[in-house]
């Protein structure tokens, strides 16, 4: 009952004036939810869009029944009826891959781009991902750049933009800048996972934004604390990641995208349930956005 009450309170807070703040959640955080529950929760909690990263356990989005065949038209109507959009599609495709794995990544990337085109979704997220140990960095970078050039070429013809997430071994602004400049396509931009550039890249928010901000189209925000040699995800505002400062940096720069909660429940089942984390993020992020001068409907 306490969790339900907190969720309803968050919903009233976020939607008090009938317009939504530019907050999103990734479905990575609710891997057990059905499509209907995803939409119901997004609407109830006042989220503007959702980022699709799996539905009811199926990570290959073109295979999700609600996103396939004749059912896709009904899904688009269901989204429109509640005023919720899809910010982006999250693919697993990683451009560092070689051989058969690379061809599989390209196939996935193209299929996700085609689905984004059919859904009128602007962005498809992909990864640079790894710099394999023992392999020359310039060779890996050239391969990653070539992969993103191919994906961006397919995306541009479909009216979609490929966004590379700051993730894995690609969390330092200098390296990411080299990739963006190497790709050199307006069909290619960035997803700033602000947690990773801070926790793994050891960069402060203003530093990362100064280097990469002009290319950032979407964000991932989340909080964590050190845990041994790793980190543990915690509810927003209860860890040591400067999430509020990240929000202020984005808002001060006039960022017009979404402030997306990537709660990695799929990969870390031990963390809080989405029924707790999603309302808490909505409430906390609304407070952060208000403090930063961001208004409802400003996206």
Secondary structure as UniProt FT lines:
FT   HELIX           2..14
FT   TURN            15..17
FT   STRAND          23..26
FT   HELIX           27..30
FT   TURN            31..32
FT   HELIX           35..45
FT   STRAND          49..52
FT   TURN            56..57
FT   HELIX           61..63
FT   HELIX           65..67
FT   TURN            69..70
FT   HELIX           71..82
FT   STRAND          85..94
FT   TURN            95..96
FT   HELIX           99..119
FT   STRAND          123..127
FT   TURN            133..134
FT   HELIX           137..157
FT   TURN            158..159
FT   STRAND          161..165
FT   TURN            168..169
FT   HELIX           173..183
FT   TURN            186..187
FT   STRAND          188..193
FT   HELIX           194..199
FT   TURN            200..201
FT   HELIX           205..212
FT   HELIX           213..215
FT   STRAND          216..221
FT   STRAND          223..227
FT   TURN            228..229
FT   STRAND          230..234
FT   TURN            236..237
FT   HELIX           243..252
FT   TURN            253..254
FT   STRAND          259..261
FT   TURN            265..267
FT   TURN            269..270
FT   HELIX           274..291
FT   TURN            292..293
FT   TURN            296..297
//
